[in-house]
Structure formats: structure tokens, C-alpha cells
Amino acid sequence: MYLFRSLLPPNKDNKHLPEGLSAEQEKQWRVSQLADDERAAFEWFRLGYTAHWTAETMLLDRKTARKLFSGIYRKLGVTNAAELSRIYRTVRLKPEDMPPEE
């Protein structure tokens, strides 16, 4: 069966999910469904940055950020940034890798 599917149940946006995918293939397919802005924000999440930091870096107002992030969460089948980061993170940031706060 699908290991990843047990973590991320199908939703209305993923009704056309191809059958027979491995967990890694399913993650790649879900990421491929992201729009350009969503993918840019997603890449920050993958590196371990927070939603707040990502929104500030992308110069998004609250409403736009909320809409963007909810679209990402919905398409990837997660409920929040912490879950997204846990499932899709590629590297762990160390404190010295973080940009200085202004």
C-alpha cells in the first residue's frame, strides 16, 4: 500500500493522485502541484524557516500570506507549517545558518 498516504490522506485537490506511487513519488507529485509563489514559499519551509519569516521575506501582507500558506498546506495534505516542515524538510538549519534579525 502507500506509506505516505497513511500520513497524508487524499483530499479534494489530490483526487487525481496517480495510483501505485511510493511515498517519495507521492511527495514529489504533490509538490509538482504547487504554483510558482507556493513553490517559492515551500522551498523556505523545506529549509526549516518559519511561516512568519517566509511571509516577511516574500514581503507578503497577512491576508496574502494566509491564502498562500493555506493553499500550500491543502495541496501537500498537511495542516500547518510544522507538519509540512517535518514531512518535507531536506536539511536542518543550525543557529549560525539563520540570517540575522533586523
C-alpha positions in Angstrom: 0.0 0.0 0.0 1.1 3.6 0.3 3.2 4.5 3.3 2.9 8.2 2.6 -0.8 8.1 2.1 -1.3 7.0 5.7 0.3 10.2 6.8 -1.4 12.4 4.2 -4.9 11.3 3.4 -6.2 12.2 -0.1 -8.2 15.4 -0.2 -10.3 17.1 -2.9 -7.2 18.8 -4.5 -5.5 15.4 -4.9 -8.4 13.4 -6.3 -6.3 12.8 -9.4 -3.4 11.3 -7.4 -1.8 8.6 -9.6 -2.1 5.1 -8.2 0.8 3.0 -7.3 3.2 5.7 -6.1 5.8 5.2 -3.5 5.9 7.6 -0.5 8.7 9.6 -2.1 7.0 9.7 -5.5 3.7 10.8 -3.9 5.6 13.7 -2.1 7.2 14.7 -5.5 3.8 14.6 -7.2 2.2 16.7 -4.5 5.0 19.3 -4.8 4.6 19.4 -8.5 1.0 20.7 -8.0 2.2 23.9 -6.4 2.0 27.2 -8.2 5.2 29.4 -8.6 4.6 31.5 -5.5 3.6 28.5 -3.5 6.8 26.6 -4.6 9.0 29.6 -3.5 7.4 29.6 -0.1 7.6 25.8 0.1 11.4 25.9 -0.5 11.8 28.2 2.5 9.8 25.7 4.6 11.9 22.8 3.4 15.0 24.6 4.7 13.4 25.0 8.1 12.3 28.6 8.0 9.0 29.6 9.8 5.8 30.8 8.1 6.3 34.2 9.7 9.9 34.5 8.4 8.9 33.3 5.0 6.0 35.8 4.7 8.3 38.7 5.8 11.0 37.6 3.3 8.5 37.4 0.5 7.0 40.8 1.6 3.5 39.4 2.0 0.7 41.0 3.9 -1.2 38.9 6.4 -4.1 38.1 4.2 -2.0 37.2 1.2 0.3 35.0 3.4 -2.6 33.2 4.9 -4.1 32.5 1.5 -0.7 31.3 0.1 0.1 29.1 3.1 -3.4 27.5 3.2 -3.1 26.7 -0.5 0.3 25.0 0.2 -1.0 23.1 3.1 -4.0 21.9 1.3 -2.1 20.8 -1.8 0.5 19.0 0.2 -2.0 17.4 2.5 -0.7 18.9 5.8 -2.4 21.0 8.4 0.3 23.5 9.3 3.9 24.7 8.8 5.3 22.4 11.5 3.8 19.3 9.8 5.0 20.5 6.4 8.5 21.0 7.7 8.6 17.6 9.5 7.4 15.7 6.4 9.2 17.6 3.6 12.3 19.1 5.2 15.5 18.4 3.4 18.1 19.9 5.8 18.3 21.0 9.4 19.4 24.6 9.9 21.9 25.4 12.6 21.6 28.7 14.5 24.6 30.1 12.7 22.8 29.4 9.3 19.9 31.7 10.2 20.0 35.2 8.9 20.4 37.9 11.5 17.3 39.6 12.7 16.9 43.3 12.0 
